[in-house]
Amino acid sequence: MSPTTGTVTWGAIAAETAHRLERARVAGAQVQARRLVEQASGYEGSEYYRGLTQAATRGQAARLDSMVARRLAGQPLQYVLGRWGFRGLDLIVNPSVLIPRPETETLAGLLIAELERRDPPGGLVVDLGTGSGAVGLAVAAECKAAQVVLTDVSTDALAVARANLAGLGRAAVRVSVYQGSWYEALPECLASTVDVVVSNPPYVGDEDALPPEVAGWEPALALRGGPDGLDGTRRILAGASRWLSSGGSVLLELSPDQMGTASSLARAAGLEVEAIHPDLTGRDRVLQCRSR
């Protein structure tokens, strides 16, 4: 039975929400119930347990019930909430963009480390296929000497990125946004000036199986990368030399089984393969190349 009355406390509603998710065999039901209750009630973080003693209004309970119904229908929690954390940023997310994942936090961390090693630190970063803006906005927030360009071919994705940019604060003045497919989005004046090209391109093969929660909700444009999943990677690597500054880098998040082919593509494009970095699970995840 779902909560519908304003005389019920959030504690009772949270318990019932967890029970509904558990019955549906939703993984991590207790944690997901808390996230949903936090969103519906407004009692978040350290306020959550105090909020459990408070009564919910009918409107709040109805909102939660709608959110739980969407989750039980298979919509990912992140889209139900409409937001998700990424390296300290609270990002807007919806089905126009990929859900930010830990693997992509690895990519962002490596990029920031690369910028910090430069002399002087910082530089011009182009985030190709930015989606929600997660990587590029994390760089702008954490590296005060970085100028960041966000691009995407999808107008809907760029609307999300711009909304997230609006919430970035002072760092937003160092971020520009352009629409277009890969390098086609960039103004000609940026040729030979880019210090780092970064991307989490579509890298799933067109016929490869995906979990229903991914295939049914996340944008195919950001997931599917052609027969072998490397269509975007080919274009990024082939065009990199024209845009990179001397000694500039390319950082790409890819599937572990694509690293050999992608490395060959990089070398064929005149780039030096500098490193292949593991993700948090130890699997090869980020290809790092440098212009010669």
N, C-alpha and C positions, 0 to 999 in steps of 0.2 A: 504494500500500500504506500503510495507516494504522499508526501506532506502537502497539505492544502490549507492549513489553518494557522492564523497568526498567534494562537495560544500555545504553540509547540516551541520548545527551545531549540536552538541550533544544535545542541548536543544530541537531542533525540533525532533530529533530522539528519545529522552526520552519520549516526549509527545506522539509520534506515537506508541512507544512500550507499554506505559501504556494503550493507546486506544485499541491496539490489544489484550492485556490481559483482559481488561475489557469486550470487546466483547465476549471473550471466557468464561467469568464469572470466571476468576481465582481470588481466594480470595486474598485481599491485593495487587491488581494490581499495585498501585502506588509504594509501597515499593519494590515489586519484580522487577518492571521495573528499579528502581534505582539500585538495586543490579546487574542486568544484564548489565546495561550501565556502571556501575563502572568497572565491570570485563572486558568488551570489550574495554573500552576507556583507562583504567589505571588511571583515575581520581577518587580517592577513598577518603572517609572521608572528611576532611576539604577542599580537592582540588576539590570536586565534582562540586560545584556551579561555580567555576572558569572555570572548564572544559566545562560547558554547553555552553559557548560562543565560544568554539573552533570548528573548522571543523573536521569532521571525514574523514579518508581516506577510499578508497573503500574496502581495506582489513579489516579494523576495522568494517565497516558497514556490510560486508559480514559475519564476525565472529559473530556479534550480531544477525544477521538474522538467522543464524544456531542455535544459542542458544535459541532464541525465539521459533523457530520451534520445538525444542526438548521439551521446556516447554509446548507448546500448545499440543504436542502429549502425555502429561501426565507425563513426566519425572520430578521427584521432583527437585525443585530449587537447592537444595544442590548438587545433582549430576550434574546438568547442569553447575553450577559454578565450581564444582570439589573441593570445599573447604567449610569449615564451622567452625564457632567459638565455642569454648568450654572452659569456665573458663579462657579466655584470650589467649588460644592457637588457632592458625589458622591451622586447621587440613585438610589434604587431605582426601577426601571421594569419593568413587565410589560405584557402585552396588555390590562390593564384601563385603561391610561392612554396618552395620546399620548407619543411620543418627543420630548423637548425639542429644539427646533431653534434655529438662529441667529436666525431672525426673532423668536422669543420672547425671546431675550436682548436684542434691540433694545427690545422692549416693556418688559422689566424695567428696562433702563437709563434709558429715558425716565421711567418711574415714579419711580425713585430720584432723578433730577434734579428732578422736580416736587416731591418731598418736601423736598429740600435747599433749594429756592427759597422755601419757605413761611417765614413769620415768626410764631412760631418754627418751625424745621425739624421735620419729622416730621408726625405726624397719624395718623388712623385710616384704614386701607386695607382694602377688601373685595375679595377675589379670587374672583370668581364663576366657577364651573366650573373649579376649581383643578387637577383631574387629579392629577398627581404632587406638586403643591404648589410647583412650580418657581418661579413668579413671586413668590408671596407669601412663600415661605421665603427667597428671595434678598433681598427687601426687608427682612425681619426681621434677616437676617444682616448686611446692609450699612448699614442705617439704624437706629441705636440708639434713636432717638426715635419710631419707628413702632410702632403697635399694628396687628396684622394679623388679619383674619378670613378663613378659608378655607371655601368652600362647594362642594359638588358634589351632584348628584342621585344619583350612583352610589355605592352602599355599597362596592363593590370599589375604586373610585378613591380614596375617602376612606381606606380601609385602607392604601393605598400612601402617601397624603399623611401619615397619622398615623405611619407607619413612618419616613418621611423627617423628620418633625417631631421624632421621638424622637432622631434623630442630630444635631440642630441645636445642641445645647449650651445655654448660658445664654439665648440669644435666644428659645428655645422658650416662655419664660414670657410673652412678649408676643404669642403666637399662640393664637387660638381656632378651633375647627373645628365647623361645623354642616352637617347634611345637609338638602337640599331643592333644589327647582328655582328657580334664580335668586334673586330677592329673597324668595321664600317661605321660604327657609332662615333668614332673619335674625330675631332677636328684635325685637319692636316698640320696645324701648328705644333701638335704634340709629337710628330715624327722625330725619332732619335733623342727624345727627352725623357722617356719613361724609365724610371729606375727599377720598378718591379711590376710585372704583369702577374696577377693572381686570378685563379678561377677554380670554381667547383663545377666543371662542365657536366652536362648529362653524360653518364658513363655506363648506363645499363643498356645491353643489347636489345634491339627491338622485339626479339622473340624470347628473351630471358624472363623467367618467372619472378614475380614479386609477391610479397605478402599482400593479401586483400586490402588491408588497412592502408598500404602504400599505393597499390595499383588503382584502388577505387577512389582515392581522395587527392593524392598529390599530383601536381601538373605533369602530364606526360612530356610536355615540351622541355621540362627541366630534368627529366629522368632518362628518357630514351635517346641514345646517341647513335642511332644507325645500326646496321647489322652486327657490328662488333663493339658497339658502344663508344667508338673513338672518333666519330665524325667531327665533333667540336674540338677535340684535342688536336686533330690533324690541322685544323684551320688556325688554332691558337699558336701552335708551334711553328707552322710554316710561315706565318706572318710576323712572328715576334721580332726578328732582326730589324725590320723596318722601323719599329717603334721604340726599341730599347736604346737606352743610352749606353755608352761604353762601359762594359762590366755589369750591365743590368741583368736582372734575374727573372726567371719564370718559375712560379710555384703552382702546381696543379694537384688537386685532390682527385685520385683515381681509384679504380678497383685494384686490389693486389695482383690479380692475374694479368693486368694490362701493363705492368711496369716494363717488361722486356720490350714489347712492341713500342710503347711510348718513348722509351729511351732511344730506340733506333730512329724513330721519327724526329726526335730532338737533334740527334747527331746529323741526320740528313738535312736538317734545316740550318746547320752551321752553329748549333749550340753545344756547349760542353755540359754533359751530365755531371752535376756536382755531388748530388746525394739523393738517396731514396730513404725517406723518413718513415718510421713506424707510427701507427696510431696508438691509442691507449691500451689496445688489446695485443700489441706487438705485431700487427699485420702491416705490410708495406702499404702506405697510404698516400704519401705526398712525394711527387717528383719535383726535384729542384734542379734547374738548369741555369746556365749563365752565358751571356753573349761573349764571344771571343775577341 
